[in-house]
């Protein structure tokens, strides 16, 4: 798994609104990548479990519950990311409005 490249930021941070929007969108994308890794890990866990061939119904139900809980948490995070994306879009629309208004 590769690590994201984070820009070298000096202690004095001066960002303009378009740069902030780009950073916010980047943070959403990085969180989405993290969630995709979690989903992939759950799929690999299930594949290994199924390949064992010798598991009881109780084992299968526990595995199902484990995967279900993890995927529910992923979905919760997806909802939060969606809210964050909507806020960034709204911020971008305000920026465009202000630019048009100030001209």
Phi and psi restraints in degrees (value plus and minus 20) as a CYANA .aco file:
   2 UNK   PHI    -107.3   -67.3
   2 UNK   PSI     130.7   170.7
   3 UNK   PHI    -113.4   -73.4
   3 UNK   PSI     125.3   165.3
   4 UNK   PHI     -90.1   -50.1
   4 UNK   PSI     130.5   170.5
   5 UNK   PHI    -109.3   -69.3
   5 UNK   PSI      98.4   138.4
   6 UNK   PHI    -121.4   -81.4
   6 UNK   PSI     112.3   152.3
   7 UNK   PHI     -83.4   -43.4
   7 UNK   PSI     128.5   168.5
   8 UNK   PHI     -95.4   -55.4
   8 UNK   PSI      91.3   131.3
   9 UNK   PHI    -130.1   -90.1
   9 UNK   PSI     108.0   148.0
  10 UNK   PHI     -94.7   -54.7
  10 UNK   PSI     142.2   182.2
  11 UNK   PHI     -78.5   -38.5
  11 UNK   PSI     -50.1   -10.1
  12 UNK   PHI    -111.0   -71.0
  12 UNK   PSI      83.6   123.6
  13 UNK   PHI    -120.8   -80.8
  13 UNK   PSI     100.0   140.0
  14 UNK   PHI    -146.5  -106.5
  14 UNK   PSI      88.0   128.0
  15 UNK   PHI    -141.6  -101.6
  15 UNK   PSI     120.2   160.2
  16 UNK   PHI    -110.9   -70.9
  16 UNK   PSI     143.3   183.3
  17 UNK   PHI     -75.0   -35.0
  17 UNK   PSI     -64.2   -24.2
  18 UNK   PHI     -81.2   -41.2
  18 UNK   PSI     -56.2   -16.2
  19 UNK   PHI     -86.7   -46.7
  19 UNK   PSI     -58.9   -18.9
  20 UNK   PHI     -83.0   -43.0
  20 UNK   PSI     -63.5   -23.5
  21 UNK   PHI     -81.6   -41.6
  21 UNK   PSI     -63.6   -23.6
  22 UNK   PHI     -82.3   -42.3
  22 UNK   PSI     -60.5   -20.5
  23 UNK   PHI     -85.9   -45.9
  23 UNK   PSI     -59.1   -19.1
  24 UNK   PHI     -83.8   -43.8
  24 UNK   PSI     -63.1   -23.1
  25 UNK   PHI     -84.5   -44.5
  25 UNK   PSI     -58.1   -18.1
  26 UNK   PHI     -83.9   -43.9
  26 UNK   PSI     -60.8   -20.8
  27 UNK   PHI     -85.0   -45.0
  27 UNK   PSI     -57.4   -17.4
  28 UNK   PHI     -83.7   -43.7
  28 UNK   PSI     -65.2   -25.2
  29 UNK   PHI     -81.3   -41.3
  29 UNK   PSI     -62.2   -22.2
  30 UNK   PHI     -85.5   -45.5
  30 UNK   PSI     -58.1   -18.1
  31 UNK   PHI     -85.9   -45.9
  31 UNK   PSI     -58.6   -18.6
  32 UNK   PHI     -82.2   -42.2
  32 UNK   PSI     -60.8   -20.8
  33 UNK   PHI     -82.0   -42.0
  33 UNK   PSI     -63.2   -23.2
  34 UNK   PHI     -80.0   -40.0
  34 UNK   PSI     -62.9   -22.9
  35 UNK   PHI     -85.4   -45.4
  35 UNK   PSI     -55.9   -15.9
  36 UNK   PHI     -85.5   -45.5
  36 UNK   PSI     -54.2   -14.2
  37 UNK   PHI     -86.3   -46.3
  37 UNK   PSI     -58.5   -18.5
  38 UNK   PHI     -83.9   -43.9
  38 UNK   PSI     -64.8   -24.8
  39 UNK   PHI     -81.5   -41.5
  39 UNK   PSI     -63.3   -23.3
  40 UNK   PHI     -82.3   -42.3
  40 UNK   PSI     -60.7   -20.7
  41 UNK   PHI     -83.9   -43.9
  41 UNK   PSI     -58.4   -18.4
  42 UNK   PHI     -85.3   -45.3
  42 UNK   PSI     -59.9   -19.9
  43 UNK   PHI     -83.8   -43.8
  43 UNK   PSI     -63.3   -23.3
  44 UNK   PHI     -84.5   -44.5
  44 UNK   PSI     -58.4   -18.4
  45 UNK   PHI     -82.2   -42.2
  45 UNK   PSI     -63.9   -23.9
  46 UNK   PHI     -84.2   -44.2
  46 UNK   PSI     -62.0   -22.0
  47 UNK   PHI     -81.4   -41.4
  47 UNK   PSI     -64.1   -24.1
  48 UNK   PHI     -83.3   -43.3
  48 UNK   PSI     -60.7   -20.7
  49 UNK   PHI     -82.1   -42.1
  49 UNK   PSI     -64.5   -24.5
  50 UNK   PHI     -87.6   -47.6
  50 UNK   PSI     -55.4   -15.4
  51 UNK   PHI     -89.5   -49.5
  51 UNK   PSI     -36.9     3.1
  52 UNK   PHI     -85.5   -45.5
  52 UNK   PSI     -45.9    -5.9
  53 UNK   PHI      46.9    86.9
  53 UNK   PSI     -47.1    -7.1
  54 UNK   PHI    -132.1   -92.1
  54 UNK   PSI      69.1   109.1
  55 UNK   PHI    -161.4  -121.4
  55 UNK   PSI     128.2   168.2
  56 UNK   PHI    -107.0   -67.0
  56 UNK   PSI     150.3   190.3
  57 UNK   PHI     -81.4   -41.4
  57 UNK   PSI     -59.3   -19.3
  58 UNK   PHI     -82.6   -42.6
  58 UNK   PSI     -61.1   -21.1
  59 UNK   PHI     -81.5   -41.5
  59 UNK   PSI     -64.1   -24.1
  60 UNK   PHI     -84.5   -44.5
  60 UNK   PSI     -60.3   -20.3
  61 UNK   PHI     -87.2   -47.2
  61 UNK   PSI     -58.3   -18.3
  62 UNK   PHI     -85.5   -45.5
  62 UNK   PSI     -62.3   -22.3
  63 UNK   PHI     -83.5   -43.5
  63 UNK   PSI     -63.7   -23.7
  64 UNK   PHI     -80.0   -40.0
  64 UNK   PSI     -63.0   -23.0
  65 UNK   PHI     -83.8   -43.8
  65 UNK   PSI     -60.9   -20.9
  66 UNK   PHI     -82.6   -42.6
  66 UNK   PSI     -68.0   -28.0
  67 UNK   PHI     -85.6   -45.6
  67 UNK   PSI     -60.7   -20.7
  68 UNK   PHI     -79.9   -39.9
  68 UNK   PSI     -66.5   -26.5
  69 UNK   PHI     -82.1   -42.1
  69 UNK   PSI     -62.4   -22.4
  70 UNK   PHI     -85.6   -45.6
  70 UNK   PSI     -64.2   -24.2
  71 UNK   PHI     -87.0   -47.0
  71 UNK   PSI     -53.4   -13.4
  72 UNK   PHI     -83.0   -43.0
  72 UNK   PSI     -60.5   -20.5
  73 UNK   PHI     -85.9   -45.9
  73 UNK   PSI     -57.4   -17.4
  74 UNK   PHI     -83.2   -43.2
  74 UNK   PSI     -64.1   -24.1
  75 UNK   PHI     -82.6   -42.6
  75 UNK   PSI     -60.9   -20.9
  76 UNK   PHI     -79.0   -39.0
  76 UNK   PSI     -63.8   -23.8
  77 UNK   PHI     -86.1   -46.1
  77 UNK   PSI     -56.2   -16.2
  78 UNK   PHI     -82.0   -42.0
  78 UNK   PSI     -60.3   -20.3
  79 UNK   PHI     -83.4   -43.4
  79 UNK   PSI     -64.7   -24.7
  80 UNK   PHI     -82.8   -42.8
  80 UNK   PSI     -59.9   -19.9
  81 UNK   PHI     -85.5   -45.5
  81 UNK   PSI     -56.3   -16.3
  82 UNK   PHI     -83.4   -43.4
  82 UNK   PSI     -62.9   -22.9
  83 UNK   PHI     -81.1   -41.1
  83 UNK   PSI     -62.6   -22.6
  84 UNK   PHI     -82.3   -42.3
  84 UNK   PSI     -62.2   -22.2
  85 UNK   PHI     -83.9   -43.9
  85 UNK   PSI     -62.7   -22.7
  86 UNK   PHI     -80.2   -40.2
  86 UNK   PSI     -59.9   -19.9
  87 UNK   PHI     -84.9   -44.9
  87 UNK   PSI     -59.6   -19.6
  88 UNK   PHI     -86.3   -46.3
  88 UNK   PSI     -60.7   -20.7
  89 UNK   PHI     -82.9   -42.9
  89 UNK   PSI     -63.0   -23.0
  90 UNK   PHI     -82.1   -42.1
  90 UNK   PSI     -60.3   -20.3
  91 UNK   PHI     -83.0   -43.0
  91 UNK   PSI     -62.5   -22.5
  92 UNK   PHI     -82.9   -42.9
  92 UNK   PSI     -61.6   -21.6
  93 UNK   PHI     -83.9   -43.9
  93 UNK   PSI     -59.2   -19.2
  94 UNK   PHI     -84.5   -44.5
  94 UNK   PSI     -59.6   -19.6
  95 UNK   PHI     -81.3   -41.3
  95 UNK   PSI     -65.9   -25.9
  96 UNK   PHI     -82.5   -42.5
  96 UNK   PSI     -61.0   -21.0
  97 UNK   PHI     -82.0   -42.0
  97 UNK   PSI     -65.8   -25.8
  98 UNK   PHI     -84.1   -44.1
  98 UNK   PSI     -58.9   -18.9
  99 UNK   PHI     -84.2   -44.2
  99 UNK   PSI     -61.6   -21.6
 100 UNK   PHI     -88.4   -48.4
 100 UNK   PSI     -58.4   -18.4
 101 UNK   PHI     -90.1   -50.1
 101 UNK   PSI     -57.3   -17.3
 102 UNK   PHI    -100.3   -60.3
 102 UNK   PSI     -32.3     7.7
